[in-house]
Amino acid sequence: GAGVSQSPSNKVTEKGKDVELRCDPISGHTALYWYRQSLGQGLEFLIYFQGNSAPDKSGLPSDRFSAERTGGSVSTLTIQRTQQEDSAVYLCASSPRGGRFETQYFGPGTRLLVL
Amino acid sequence: EDKVVQSPLSLVVHEGDTVTLNCSYEVTNFRSLLWYKQEKKAPTFLFMLTSSGIEKKSGRLSSILDKKELFSILNITATQTGDSAVYLCAGDSGGGADGLTFGKGTHLIIQP
């Protein structure tokens, strides 16, 4: 079946502009995660949605970052007033129930470059 | 379409055993291969491999890449119960529509 999809695949923006990144999880998966990977770094956790519960925002690096998940499915990660250090690959993953050892299915990522 | 296949999908061994996890890839414009350990919400980065035949080591973990045969292995020696996790392999094409392609992971369980 269809996997996790993300759009756009690449985004180049100017410093100070807002960007919106989209994630379509696997149908029926209740858990959705956003991560980012900066050049040469590991995955940095950003935010976690589980069903209709309040999201775990503990990983968001600043108040310029926000995310929402509408109808328990599609999620949007918004970065306001982008900075050059926001340049990274933004990855979305989903899993059936969000269990600790449950495999997360990753999308292809959105490569963001802030000039 | 880029593809990463990991094997086995699951593995149960006893503490002290040595395990080898496999990852084969077909990635257009291949740039690097990444290994992660996932046990809580966020996968932990283990290795990035870009050159063939050069082993990378971190404690009891080691990994090597074969760019001719398009595969990588992750070895864990003297396994401990704390090694129980899902191990993910990902191929990086350096951009474009395929981006990072993840395998389905190997679920490793270490029994005391």
Backbone of each chain as ProteinMPNN parsed JSONL, in Angstrom:
{"seq_chain_A": "GAGVSQSPSNKVTEKGKDVELRCDPISGHTALYWYRQSLGQGLEFLIYFQGNSAPDKSGLPSDRFSAERTGGSVSTLTIQRTQQEDSAVYLCASSPRGGRFETQYFGPGTRLLVL", "coords_chain_A": {"N_chain_A": [[0.826, -1.205, 0.0], [0.216, 2.402, -0.016], [2.853, 4.447, 1.139], [4.252, 6.667, 3.637], [3.923, 9.985, 2.69], [5.471, 13.046, 1.695], [5.483, 16.575, 1.224], [6.683, 19.793, 0.085], [9.227, 18.056, -1.888], [11.635, 19.3, -2.051], [12.645, 22.501, -0.846], [13.424, 25.801, -1.278], [14.047, 28.778, 0.323], [13.885, 32.226, 1.324], [15.61, 33.834, 3.971], [13.661, 34.694, 6.75], [11.201, 34.316, 5.627], [8.066, 32.476, 5.771], [7.487, 28.93, 5.964], [5.72, 25.985, 4.923], [5.366, 22.636, 5.61], [4.3, 19.483, 4.509], [2.768, 16.418, 5.589], [1.615, 13.236, 4.787], [0.401, 10.631, 6.453], [0.561, 6.996, 6.729], [-2.473, 5.44, 5.968], [-4.725, 4.977, 8.607], [-2.81, 4.836, 10.586], [-2.206, 5.865, 13.861], [-0.267, 7.29, 15.161], [1.998, 9.98, 14.683], [5.02, 11.455, 13.716], [7.37, 14.126, 13.723], [10.593, 14.891, 12.578], [13.898, 16.319, 12.353], [16.795, 16.426, 10.33], [19.875, 17.673, 10.406], [22.757, 18.599, 8.442], [25.092, 16.037, 8.622], [24.288, 15.394, 11.172], [22.373, 13.537, 13.681], [19.0, 12.24, 13.843], [16.676, 14.609, 14.927], [14.232, 14.883, 17.27], [11.08, 16.424, 16.895], [8.179, 16.796, 17.188], [5.266, 15.006, 18.316], [2.356, 13.316, 17.508], [-0.457, 11.661, 18.785], [-3.213, 10.045, 18.035], [-6.107, 11.692, 19.103], [-5.025, 13.011, 21.179], [-3.368, 15.629, 23.077], [-0.561, 17.06, 21.454], [2.882, 16.031, 21.816], [5.092, 18.394, 22.241], [7.677, 18.707, 22.902], [10.088, 18.694, 21.561], [10.268, 20.826, 19.827], [12.248, 23.389, 18.514], [12.031, 26.173, 18.809], [9.72, 28.955, 19.316], [9.043, 29.602, 16.787], [8.398, 27.436, 15.418], [5.711, 25.323, 14.609], [3.084, 22.882, 14.639], [0.389, 21.06, 13.256], [-2.249, 18.677, 13.247], [-4.695, 17.591, 11.294], [-7.893, 16.219, 11.645], [-6.857, 13.836, 12.532], [-5.145, 12.843, 10.632], [-3.562, 14.051, 8.057], [-0.669, 16.068, 8.477], [0.767, 19.261, 9.188], [3.751, 21.024, 9.256], [4.872, 24.054, 10.327], [7.14, 26.649, 9.798], [7.985, 29.693, 10.958], [9.297, 32.869, 9.948], [11.849, 32.034, 8.863], [15.196, 30.908, 9.536], [18.7, 30.645, 8.708], [19.814, 28.49, 10.058], [17.745, 26.759, 10.142], [17.844, 25.185, 7.968], [17.676, 21.976, 6.753], [16.908, 18.437, 6.57], [13.608, 17.602, 6.777], [11.795, 15.203, 8.328], [9.039, 12.992, 8.311], [7.193, 10.589, 10.097], [5.132, 7.694, 10.569], [3.263, 5.502, 12.684], [1.465, 2.498, 13.571], [0.27, 2.471, 16.239], [1.887, 3.863, 17.919], [3.514, 2.585, 19.747], [6.254, 1.681, 21.907], [8.346, 0.009, 20.801], [7.505, -0.121, 18.282], [7.668, -0.236, 14.774], [8.528, 2.631, 12.991], [7.343, 4.235, 10.137], [8.911, 5.891, 7.661], [8.677, 8.933, 5.782], [9.925, 10.35, 2.665], [11.098, 12.728, 3.22], [11.537, 16.331, 3.441], [13.659, 18.532, 1.949], [14.934, 21.377, 3.185], [16.164, 24.509, 2.393], [17.448, 27.402, 3.553], [18.145, 30.541, 2.494]], "CA_chain_A": [[0.0, 0.0, 0.0], [0.927, 3.66, -0.062], [3.633, 4.757, 2.326], [4.178, 8.054, 4.107], [4.367, 10.928, 1.663], [5.754, 14.399, 2.179], [5.63, 17.57, 0.164], [7.389, 19.452, -1.147], [10.421, 17.25, -1.664], [12.688, 20.289, -1.838], [12.141, 23.866, -0.685], [14.427, 26.842, -1.074], [13.354, 29.983, 0.731], [14.736, 33.304, 1.818], [15.562, 34.091, 5.41], [12.571, 35.558, 7.178], [9.929, 33.86, 5.06], [7.436, 31.322, 6.422], [7.323, 27.754, 5.113], [4.796, 24.97, 5.39], [5.735, 21.308, 5.136], [3.131, 18.624, 4.67], [2.989, 14.98, 5.747], [0.466, 12.342, 4.719], [0.836, 9.358, 7.043], [-0.103, 5.795, 6.239], [-3.865, 5.422, 6.402], [-5.002, 4.149, 9.778], [-1.795, 5.014, 11.626], [-2.637, 6.897, 14.807], [0.883, 8.059, 15.647], [2.73, 10.715, 13.649], [6.214, 12.094, 14.281], [8.205, 14.99, 12.896], [11.999, 14.972, 12.954], [14.731, 16.958, 11.349], [18.176, 15.981, 10.287], [20.791, 18.659, 9.853], [23.885, 17.974, 7.765], [26.039, 15.349, 9.489], [23.732, 15.164, 12.503], [21.357, 12.505, 13.783], [17.61, 12.694, 13.806], [16.26, 15.416, 16.071], [12.79, 14.8, 17.454], [10.412, 17.72, 16.948], [6.822, 16.763, 17.749], [4.629, 13.697, 18.215], [0.902, 13.294, 17.624], [-1.039, 10.334, 19.019], [-4.663, 10.124, 17.978], [-6.679, 13.004, 19.402], [-4.394, 13.563, 22.388], [-2.54, 16.826, 22.881], [0.743, 16.62, 20.943], [4.117, 16.204, 22.58], [5.837, 19.424, 21.517], [8.902, 18.938, 23.672], [11.269, 18.804, 20.725], [10.268, 22.003, 18.947], [13.415, 24.178, 18.938], [11.696, 27.557, 19.172], [8.297, 29.246, 19.087], [8.791, 29.828, 15.36], [7.962, 26.154, 14.886], [4.419, 24.831, 15.076], [2.563, 21.801, 13.809], [-0.964, 20.63, 13.537], [-2.668, 17.457, 12.566], [-6.126, 17.761, 11.106], [-8.683, 15.002, 11.478], [-6.079, 12.653, 12.867], [-4.459, 12.289, 9.463], [-2.524, 14.905, 7.493], [-0.034, 17.008, 9.397], [1.529, 20.363, 8.598], [4.769, 21.652, 10.103], [5.079, 25.432, 9.873], [8.275, 27.373, 10.355], [7.818, 31.124, 10.688], [10.506, 33.72, 9.968], [12.931, 31.048, 8.773], [16.593, 31.286, 9.72], [19.588, 29.746, 7.97], [20.039, 27.257, 10.823], [16.601, 25.863, 9.952], [18.125, 24.335, 6.808], [17.788, 20.58, 7.185], [15.893, 17.548, 6.008], [12.507, 17.418, 7.725], [11.24, 13.873, 8.11], [7.794, 12.634, 8.974], [7.024, 9.142, 10.219], [3.901, 7.295, 11.248], [3.234, 4.116, 13.149], [0.066, 2.125, 13.814], [-0.286, 2.84, 17.543], [2.84, 4.66, 18.688], [4.143, 1.79, 20.783], [7.677, 1.947, 22.093], [9.205, -0.704, 19.865], [6.789, -0.238, 17.022], [8.391, 0.34, 13.644], [8.017, 3.864, 12.405], [7.487, 4.265, 8.683], [9.361, 7.241, 7.346], [8.522, 9.514, 4.462], [11.192, 10.654, 1.995], [11.666, 13.962, 3.745], [11.554, 17.599, 2.702], [14.934, 19.225, 2.142], [14.713, 22.817, 3.283], [17.358, 25.347, 2.335], [17.143, 28.809, 3.829], [19.267, 31.354, 1.99]], "C_chain_A": [[0.85, 1.24, 0.0], [1.655, 3.899, 1.249], [3.378, 6.179, 2.767], [4.674, 8.961, 2.981], [4.539, 12.312, 2.272], [5.864, 15.335, 0.981], [5.924, 18.926, 0.776], [8.603, 18.578, -0.864], [11.631, 18.152, -1.408], [12.067, 21.67, -1.713], [13.315, 24.8, -0.436], [13.678, 28.119, -0.755], [14.357, 31.024, 1.205], [14.546, 33.469, 3.312], [14.432, 35.057, 5.725], [11.206, 35.156, 6.645], [9.369, 32.69, 5.885], [7.375, 30.154, 5.437], [6.377, 26.77, 5.772], [5.182, 23.648, 4.766], [4.584, 20.357, 5.454], [3.532, 17.161, 4.784], [1.659, 14.248, 5.657], [0.889, 10.997, 5.276], [0.144, 8.179, 6.364], [-1.513, 5.753, 6.82], [-4.054, 4.468, 7.578], [-3.972, 4.243, 10.879], [-2.208, 6.156, 12.549], [-1.481, 7.785, 15.269], [1.622, 8.707, 14.483], [3.841, 11.509, 14.315], [6.825, 13.024, 13.238], [9.613, 15.004, 13.483], [12.701, 15.899, 11.97], [16.141, 16.425, 11.467], [19.003, 17.058, 9.618], [22.0, 17.924, 9.302], [24.845, 17.344, 8.773], [25.532, 15.044, 10.886], [22.758, 13.994, 12.481], [19.978, 13.096, 13.675], [17.274, 13.44, 15.09], [14.749, 15.364, 16.154], [12.201, 16.199, 17.57], [9.082, 17.639, 17.685], [6.201, 15.412, 17.454], [3.131, 13.862, 18.42], [0.451, 11.855, 17.847], [-2.552, 10.504, 19.073], [-5.149, 11.548, 18.212], [-6.067, 13.639, 20.639], [-3.608, 14.82, 22.052], [-1.142, 16.384, 22.442], [1.86, 16.853, 21.944], [5.014, 17.145, 21.792], [7.232, 19.631, 22.08], [10.138, 19.127, 22.813], [11.33, 20.036, 19.849], [11.355, 22.981, 19.419], [13.111, 25.623, 19.316], [10.22, 27.789, 18.882], [8.018, 29.609, 17.632], [8.257, 28.551, 14.7], [6.6, 25.789, 15.471], [3.975, 23.718, 14.144], [1.142, 21.512, 14.204], [-1.26, 19.368, 12.743], [-4.183, 17.488, 12.495], [-6.797, 16.414, 10.904], [-7.916, 13.736, 11.757], [-5.323, 12.063, 11.699], [-3.314, 13.204, 9.043], [-1.979, 15.863, 8.541], [0.739, 18.067, 8.621], [2.502, 20.906, 9.639], [5.041, 23.033, 9.518], [6.28, 26.036, 10.578], [8.108, 28.831, 9.959], [9.171, 31.827, 10.745], [11.76, 32.839, 9.915], [14.311, 31.678, 8.928], [17.466, 30.275, 8.973], [19.824, 28.441, 8.715], [18.855, 26.3, 10.751], [16.822, 24.932, 8.764], [18.415, 22.92, 7.276], [16.847, 19.742, 6.334], [14.845, 17.319, 7.09], [11.795, 16.119, 7.376], [9.97, 13.68, 8.918], [7.728, 11.114, 9.026], [5.669, 8.86, 10.853], [4.03, 5.848, 11.7], [1.799, 3.784, 13.563], [-0.513, 2.635, 15.139], [0.672, 3.67, 18.386], [3.507, 3.908, 19.81], [5.649, 1.959, 20.777], [8.568, 1.262, 21.077], [8.552, -0.861, 18.497], [7.583, 0.428, 15.907], [7.718, 1.611, 13.177], [8.309, 3.832, 10.906], [7.762, 5.707, 8.266], [8.978, 7.649, 5.926], [9.881, 9.856, 3.884], [11.841, 11.946, 2.47], [11.448, 15.159, 2.832], [12.894, 18.253, 3.005], [14.685, 20.724, 2.081], [16.05, 23.539, 3.277], [16.937, 26.792, 2.51], [18.35, 29.649, 3.445], [19.424, 32.651, 2.775]], "O_chain_A": [[2.077, 1.153, 0.015], [1.144, 3.595, 2.326], [2.419, 6.818, 2.336], [5.73, 8.716, 2.397], [3.854, 12.691, 3.223], [6.277, 14.944, -0.111], [5.466, 19.202, 1.885], [8.965, 18.385, 0.297], [12.531, 17.802, -0.645], [11.084, 21.981, -2.387], [14.095, 24.61, 0.497], [12.766, 28.502, -1.488], [15.525, 30.723, 1.451], [13.454, 33.266, 3.843], [14.262, 36.086, 5.071], [10.177, 35.604, 7.151], [10.106, 32.009, 6.598], [7.229, 30.355, 4.232], [6.245, 26.722, 6.995], [5.314, 23.54, 3.547], [3.979, 20.421, 6.524], [4.499, 16.715, 4.166], [0.7, 14.586, 6.352], [1.663, 10.286, 4.635], [-0.746, 8.357, 5.531], [-1.717, 5.998, 8.009], [-3.61, 3.32, 7.553], [-4.216, 3.782, 11.994], [-2.519, 7.259, 12.099], [-1.703, 8.909, 15.718], [1.846, 8.086, 13.443], [3.632, 12.152, 15.343], [6.8, 12.746, 12.039], [9.807, 15.112, 14.694], [12.174, 16.22, 10.905], [16.607, 16.034, 12.537], [18.857, 17.326, 8.425], [22.245, 16.768, 9.647], [25.351, 18.023, 9.667], [26.268, 14.491, 11.703], [22.364, 13.516, 11.417], [19.808, 14.294, 13.447], [17.55, 12.966, 16.193], [14.058, 15.757, 15.214], [12.754, 17.057, 18.258], [8.877, 18.326, 18.685], [6.552, 14.753, 16.476], [2.693, 14.477, 19.393], [0.925, 10.939, 17.174], [-3.096, 11.041, 20.038], [-4.659, 12.491, 17.593], [-6.529, 14.683, 21.099], [-3.231, 15.049, 20.902], [-0.594, 15.434, 23.001], [1.793, 17.74, 22.794], [5.624, 16.75, 20.799], [7.893, 20.622, 21.767], [11.14, 19.666, 23.285], [12.342, 20.273, 19.19], [11.381, 23.358, 20.59], [13.868, 26.233, 20.071], [9.55, 26.945, 18.287], [6.874, 29.894, 17.278], [7.738, 28.58, 13.584], [6.368, 25.928, 16.671], [4.431, 23.624, 13.005], [0.748, 21.7, 15.355], [-0.625, 19.052, 11.737], [-4.867, 17.419, 13.516], [-6.347, 15.584, 10.114], [-8.283, 12.667, 11.269], [-4.901, 10.908, 11.754], [-2.223, 13.139, 9.61], [-2.715, 16.394, 9.372], [1.287, 17.807, 7.55], [2.113, 21.209, 10.767], [5.398, 23.158, 8.347], [6.416, 25.944, 11.798], [8.092, 29.166, 8.775], [10.066, 31.429, 11.49], [12.613, 32.894, 10.801], [14.556, 32.811, 8.513], [17.014, 29.178, 8.648], [20.015, 27.398, 8.091], [18.934, 25.17, 11.233], [16.058, 23.985, 8.575], [19.301, 22.7, 8.102], [16.099, 20.256, 5.502], [15.173, 16.889, 8.196], [11.264, 15.957, 6.278], [9.85, 14.143, 10.052], [8.163, 10.437, 8.095], [5.13, 9.69, 11.585], [4.818, 5.078, 11.151], [1.012, 4.68, 13.868], [-1.626, 3.16, 15.178], [0.299, 4.133, 19.464], [4.02, 4.525, 20.743], [6.242, 2.333, 19.765], [9.475, 1.897, 20.539], [9.006, -1.646, 17.665], [8.108, 1.528, 16.08], [6.502, 1.662, 12.991], [9.397, 3.445, 10.48], [6.955, 6.608, 8.492], [8.957, 6.834, 5.004], [10.897, 9.667, 4.554], [13.0, 12.22, 2.156], [11.211, 15.024, 1.632], [13.229, 18.5, 4.163], [14.276, 21.261, 1.052], [16.95, 23.221, 4.055], [16.169, 27.334, 1.715], [19.437, 29.49, 4.0], [20.317, 33.447, 2.481]]}, "seq_chain_B": "EDKVVQSPLSLVVHEGDTVTLNCSYEVTNFRSLLWYKQEKKAPTFLFMLTSSGIEKKSGRLSSILDKKELFSILNITATQTGDSAVYLCAGDSGGGADGLTFGKGTHLIIQP", "coords_chain_B": {"N_chain_B": [[12.27, 3.55, -8.77], [13.485, 4.183, -5.556], [14.807, 1.817, -3.199], [15.048, 0.108, -0.105], [16.029, -2.693, 1.621], [15.743, -4.595, 4.471], [17.1, -7.224, 6.468], [17.277, -9.808, 8.981], [13.678, -9.414, 9.436], [12.908, -9.686, 12.012], [14.552, -10.701, 15.028], [15.622, -12.885, 17.506], [17.782, -13.322, 20.134], [20.203, -14.57, 22.543], [21.602, -12.963, 25.406], [24.932, -11.894, 25.048], [25.406, -13.106, 22.654], [26.488, -12.663, 19.222], [25.313, -10.543, 16.692], [24.294, -10.031, 13.276], [23.075, -7.631, 11.202], [21.358, -6.997, 8.188], [21.384, -4.93, 5.261], [20.211, -4.048, 2.202], [20.391, -2.044, -0.742], [18.864, 0.027, -3.244], [19.456, 2.808, -4.592], [19.052, 5.735, -6.284], [21.564, 7.915, -7.48], [23.175, 7.6, -5.214], [24.335, 8.653, -2.05], [24.937, 8.309, 0.686], [24.741, 5.858, 3.364], [22.719, 5.216, 6.13], [22.531, 4.238, 9.527], [20.266, 3.589, 12.182], [19.186, 3.383, 15.602], [16.233, 2.484, 17.04], [14.381, 2.885, 19.83], [12.814, 4.3, 21.527], [10.843, 7.155, 21.103], [12.336, 8.657, 19.267], [14.536, 7.783, 16.74], [17.931, 6.84, 17.219], [20.903, 8.079, 15.97], [23.374, 6.065, 14.467], [25.46, 5.288, 12.546], [27.001, 6.79, 9.673], [27.647, 5.93, 6.44], [29.778, 6.275, 3.772], [31.876, 5.514, 2.196], [33.162, 2.662, 0.544], [34.032, -0.44, 2.086], [35.273, 0.524, 4.358], [35.378, 0.117, 7.705], [33.243, 1.217, 10.265], [33.302, 1.9, 13.698], [31.771, 1.705, 16.914], [32.08, 1.238, 20.062], [30.614, -1.756, 20.894], [29.402, -1.965, 18.515], [29.555, -2.149, 14.983], [29.949, -1.271, 11.531], [29.779, -1.698, 7.994], [30.161, -0.847, 4.552], [29.325, -1.917, 1.292], [29.723, -0.85, -1.738], [29.775, -1.882, -4.219], [28.336, -4.247, -4.22], [26.078, -3.25, -3.185], [25.181, -3.202, -0.431], [24.952, -3.19, 3.174], [26.191, -4.03, 6.411], [25.362, -4.353, 9.851], [26.974, -4.97, 12.757], [26.688, -6.375, 15.987], [28.384, -7.092, 18.822], [28.741, -9.296, 21.69], [26.09, -9.015, 22.816], [23.651, -7.146, 24.707], [20.828, -6.8, 26.928], [19.94, -4.229, 26.684], [20.374, -3.632, 24.073], [18.182, -4.303, 22.693], [15.916, -3.36, 20.292], [14.507, -1.561, 17.465], [16.26, -1.629, 14.504], [17.135, 0.607, 12.093], [17.761, 1.165, 8.654], [18.836, 3.422, 6.196], [18.869, 4.824, 2.943], [20.496, 7.497, 1.35], [19.861, 9.774, -1.113], [20.676, 12.263, -1.515], [18.906, 14.239, -2.143], [16.088, 15.489, -4.079], [13.13, 13.812, -5.367], [13.075, 11.322, -4.135], [14.62, 11.4, -1.848], [15.405, 10.512, 1.431], [15.426, 7.075, 1.881], [13.945, 4.688, 3.755], [14.454, 1.455, 5.215], [12.382, -1.267, 6.405], [13.168, -1.976, 8.862], [14.856, -3.913, 11.426], [13.699, -5.858, 13.964], [15.11, -6.364, 16.903], [15.524, -8.561, 19.54], [16.873, -9.099, 22.643], [17.394, -11.661, 24.772], [17.61, -12.333, 28.277]], "CA_chain_B": [[11.938, 3.893, -7.387], [14.508, 3.749, -4.601], [14.326, 0.74, -2.32], [15.977, -0.391, 0.918], [15.471, -3.923, 2.185], [16.499, -5.061, 5.635], [16.819, -8.593, 6.909], [15.897, -10.295, 9.034], [12.719, -8.436, 9.956], [12.977, -9.785, 13.469], [15.614, -11.593, 15.465], [15.671, -13.087, 18.953], [19.024, -14.0, 20.513], [20.497, -14.489, 23.968], [22.681, -12.049, 25.836], [26.278, -12.393, 24.786], [25.532, -13.52, 21.253], [26.823, -11.665, 18.202], [24.299, -10.496, 15.636], [24.59, -9.284, 12.051], [21.867, -7.141, 10.546], [21.658, -6.747, 6.788], [20.661, -3.87, 4.577], [20.559, -3.903, 0.785], [19.76, -0.817, -1.204], [18.902, 0.488, -4.625], [19.213, 4.236, -4.413], [19.569, 6.548, -7.383], [22.467, 8.984, -7.032], [23.492, 7.258, -3.816], [25.333, 9.503, -1.411], [25.378, 7.69, 1.941], [23.823, 4.934, 4.009], [22.607, 5.588, 7.533], [21.958, 3.267, 10.466], [19.669, 4.174, 13.376], [18.606, 2.496, 16.61], [14.98, 3.073, 17.479], [13.812, 2.191, 20.981], [11.787, 5.163, 22.089], [10.182, 7.852, 20.0], [13.25, 9.185, 18.258], [15.681, 6.926, 16.412], [19.259, 7.359, 17.55], [21.841, 7.912, 14.867], [24.499, 5.183, 14.765], [26.564, 5.433, 11.602], [26.816, 7.222, 8.301], [28.665, 5.266, 5.634], [29.855, 6.82, 2.423], [32.948, 4.854, 1.441], [33.1, 1.206, 0.547], [35.109, -1.207, 2.685], [35.853, 1.137, 5.566], [34.525, -0.222, 8.836], [33.063, 2.216, 11.322], [33.077, 1.202, 14.973], [31.398, 2.468, 18.097], [31.915, 0.244, 21.123], [30.359, -3.115, 20.421], [28.737, -1.894, 17.223], [30.385, -1.815, 13.828], [29.209, -1.338, 10.282], [30.586, -1.57, 6.797], [29.38, -0.635, 3.335], [29.864, -2.477, 0.045], [29.026, -0.094, -2.776], [29.712, -2.679, -5.443], [27.225, -5.188, -4.051], [24.935, -2.448, -2.7], [24.64, -3.606, 0.863], [25.681, -2.833, 4.391], [25.857, -4.84, 7.578], [25.575, -3.796, 11.182], [27.326, -6.042, 13.697], [26.695, -6.08, 17.412], [29.021, -8.199, 19.55], [28.459, -9.388, 23.135], [24.83, -8.283, 22.957], [23.079, -6.919, 26.027], [19.38, -6.581, 26.825], [19.73, -2.843, 26.257], [20.489, -3.535, 22.618], [16.864, -4.595, 22.12], [15.409, -2.173, 19.611], [14.362, -1.7, 16.017], [17.406, -1.023, 13.834], [16.718, 1.122, 10.798], [18.776, 1.48, 7.662], [18.28, 4.37, 5.234], [19.737, 5.264, 1.86], [20.357, 8.931, 1.095], [20.182, 10.106, -2.492], [21.173, 13.631, -1.554], [17.915, 15.213, -2.557], [15.157, 15.051, -5.112], [11.849, 13.27, -4.923], [13.19, 10.113, -3.318], [15.16, 11.808, -0.557], [15.867, 9.431, 2.279], [14.584, 5.893, 1.772], [14.158, 3.838, 4.908], [14.01, 0.079, 5.241], [11.322, -1.516, 7.38], [13.775, -2.196, 10.17], [15.004, -5.234, 12.029], [13.322, -5.83, 15.374], [16.056, -7.217, 17.623], [15.189, -8.813, 20.954], [17.949, -9.788, 23.359], [16.855, -12.318, 25.96], [18.636, -12.514, 29.318]], "C_chain_B": [[13.002, 3.334, -6.448], [13.933, 2.728, -3.62], [15.425, 0.343, -1.348], [15.317, -1.583, 1.588], [16.355, -4.402, 3.324], [16.119, -6.498, 5.972], [17.73, -8.948, 8.084], [14.958, -9.193, 9.535], [12.672, -8.485, 11.469], [13.982, -10.858, 13.848], [15.61, -11.667, 16.981], [16.93, -13.882, 19.277], [19.197, -13.892, 22.021], [21.633, -13.515, 24.222], [24.029, -12.685, 25.577], [26.493, -12.84, 23.355], [25.99, -12.341, 20.403], [25.762, -11.704, 17.112], [24.795, -9.665, 14.451], [23.276, -8.92, 11.389], [22.238, -6.691, 9.132], [20.792, -5.647, 6.193], [21.124, -3.821, 3.129], [19.794, -2.707, 0.233], [19.86, -0.667, -2.718], [18.489, 1.946, -4.561], [19.86, 5.01, -5.544], [20.437, 7.664, -6.819], [22.837, 8.817, -5.557], [24.581, 8.167, -3.276], [25.848, 8.864, -0.124], [24.32, 6.714, 2.445], [23.878, 5.202, 5.508], [22.008, 4.448, 8.336], [21.45, 4.008, 11.694], [19.215, 3.056, 14.309], [17.343, 3.164, 17.128], [14.426, 2.273, 18.642], [12.781, 3.03, 21.699], [11.195, 5.927, 20.921], [11.155, 8.203, 18.895], [14.372, 8.207, 17.977], [16.993, 7.626, 16.741], [20.201, 7.057, 16.406], [23.003, 7.028, 15.308], [25.682, 5.459, 13.834], [26.081, 6.067, 10.306], [27.965, 6.641, 7.501], [28.635, 5.85, 4.234], [30.865, 6.089, 1.566], [32.88, 3.351, 1.613], [34.281, 0.618, 1.294], [35.74, -0.618, 3.923], [34.896, 0.891, 6.725], [34.458, 0.945, 9.813], [32.701, 1.471, 12.592], [32.667, 2.186, 16.056], [31.108, 1.458, 19.187], [31.733, -1.143, 20.543], [29.68, -3.147, 19.05], [29.743, -1.557, 16.127], [29.549, -1.978, 12.572], [30.144, -1.127, 9.116], [29.671, -1.501, 5.586], [30.094, -1.285, 2.148], [29.098, -1.83, -1.098], [28.953, -0.851, -4.097], [28.504, -3.62, -5.396], [25.976, -4.514, -3.495], [24.331, -3.0, -1.414], [25.538, -3.121, 1.993], [25.281, -3.817, 5.475], [26.151, -4.053, 8.847], [25.828, -4.976, 12.114], [27.23, -5.537, 15.128], [27.288, -7.291, 18.123], [28.638, -8.142, 21.021], [27.173, -8.647, 23.476], [24.352, -8.23, 24.406], [21.586, -6.643, 25.856], [19.063, -5.152, 26.37], [19.896, -2.631, 24.767], [19.151, -3.833, 21.937], [16.261, -3.317, 21.553], [15.052, -2.548, 18.186], [15.538, -0.974, 15.386], [16.996, -0.674, 12.406], [17.917, 1.439, 9.932], [18.124, 2.428, 6.653], [19.323, 4.734, 4.185], [19.452, 6.719, 1.548], [20.785, 9.225, -0.336], [20.654, 11.547, -2.627], [20.173, 14.629, -2.07], [16.991, 14.674, -3.624], [13.944, 14.369, -4.522], [12.001, 12.079, -4.001], [13.839, 10.37, -1.98], [15.825, 10.684, 0.193], [14.905, 8.265, 2.149], [14.928, 4.953, 2.913], [13.734, 2.403, 4.627], [12.947, -0.087, 6.32], [11.868, -1.809, 8.766], [13.912, -3.653, 10.532], [14.689, -5.097, 13.509], [14.182, -6.844, 16.114], [15.646, -7.337, 19.082], [16.32, -9.618, 21.563], [17.369, -10.355, 24.653], [17.955, -12.52, 26.991], [19.118, -13.952, 29.372]], "O_chain_B": [[13.371, 2.162, -6.534], [12.755, 2.765, -3.265], [16.594, 0.252, -1.723], [14.185, -1.493, 2.063], [17.561, -4.589, 3.158], [14.979, -6.923, 5.785], [18.846, -8.437, 8.17], [15.417, -8.153, 10.007], [12.431, -7.476, 12.132], [14.23, -11.796, 13.091], [15.597, -10.642, 17.661], [17.127, -14.982, 18.76], [18.43, -13.204, 22.694], [22.494, -13.282, 23.374], [24.24, -13.866, 25.853], [27.63, -12.941, 22.894], [25.894, -11.183, 20.81], [25.363, -12.778, 16.663], [25.593, -8.74, 14.6], [22.468, -9.788, 11.058], [23.288, -6.088, 8.91], [19.635, -5.461, 6.57], [22.301, -3.579, 2.859], [18.69, -2.399, 0.683], [20.787, -1.153, -3.366], [17.303, 2.265, -4.484], [21.074, 4.946, -5.738], [20.096, 8.281, -5.81], [22.811, 9.768, -4.775], [25.595, 8.422, -3.926], [27.052, 8.872, 0.135], [23.167, 6.74, 2.013], [24.952, 5.391, 6.078], [21.086, 3.772, 7.878], [22.099, 4.928, 12.193], [18.903, 1.946, 13.878], [17.391, 4.298, 17.605], [14.042, 1.116, 18.474], [11.944, 2.487, 22.42], [11.063, 5.366, 19.833], [10.836, 8.064, 17.714], [15.098, 7.832, 18.898], [17.138, 8.836, 16.564], [20.287, 5.924, 15.932], [23.554, 7.215, 16.393], [26.769, 5.82, 14.287], [24.93, 5.908, 9.898], [29.129, 6.839, 7.847], [27.585, 5.908, 3.594], [30.731, 6.046, 0.343], [32.577, 2.842, 2.693], [35.405, 1.103, 1.165], [36.66, -1.211, 4.486], [33.767, 1.38, 6.736], [35.467, 1.569, 10.14], [31.902, 0.535, 12.575], [33.137, 3.322, 16.114], [30.02, 0.885, 19.237], [32.58, -1.642, 19.802], [29.418, -4.215, 18.499], [30.666, -0.77, 16.335], [28.571, -2.725, 12.55], [31.172, -0.461, 9.236], [28.557, -2.025, 5.594], [31.317, -1.207, 2.026], [27.966, -2.212, -1.394], [28.169, -0.506, -4.981], [27.764, -3.772, -6.367], [24.933, -5.153, -3.355], [23.125, -3.233, -1.326], [26.683, -2.712, 1.802], [24.18, -4.368, 5.461], [27.051, -3.215, 8.901], [24.992, -5.87, 12.24], [27.637, -4.417, 15.437], [26.746, -8.392, 18.032], [28.261, -7.091, 21.538], [27.17, -7.756, 24.325], [24.608, -9.128, 25.207], [21.136, -6.294, 24.765], [18.033, -4.909, 25.742], [19.587, -1.555, 24.255], [19.013, -3.634, 20.731], [16.116, -2.318, 22.258], [15.257, -3.68, 17.749], [15.787, 0.188, 15.706], [16.574, -1.53, 11.628], [18.947, 1.915, 10.409], [16.961, 2.237, 6.298], [20.499, 4.928, 4.493], [18.293, 7.129, 1.489], [21.923, 8.962, -0.723], [20.992, 11.997, -3.722], [20.539, 15.756, -2.403], [17.108, 13.516, -4.025], [13.76, 14.355, -3.305], [11.135, 11.844, -3.158], [13.616, 9.601, -1.044], [16.695, 9.99, -0.334], [13.695, 8.442, 2.291], [16.059, 4.48, 3.025], [12.775, 2.161, 3.893], [12.653, 0.852, 7.06], [11.112, -1.881, 9.734], [13.193, -4.514, 10.024], [15.327, -4.322, 14.222], [13.995, -8.051, 15.961], [15.446, -6.335, 19.769], [16.681, -10.684, 21.063], [16.911, -9.609, 25.518], [19.092, -12.838, 26.641], [19.978, -14.285, 30.188]]}, "name": "protein", "num_of_chains": 2, "seq": "GAGVSQSPSNKVTEKGKDVELRCDPISGHTALYWYRQSLGQGLEFLIYFQGNSAPDKSGLPSDRFSAERTGGSVSTLTIQRTQQEDSAVYLCASSPRGGRFETQYFGPGTRLLVLEDKVVQSPLSLVVHEGDTVTLNCSYEVTNFRSLLWYKQEKKAPTFLFMLTSSGIEKKSGRLSSILDKKELFSILNITATQTGDSAVYLCAGDSGGGADGLTFGKGTHLIIQP"}
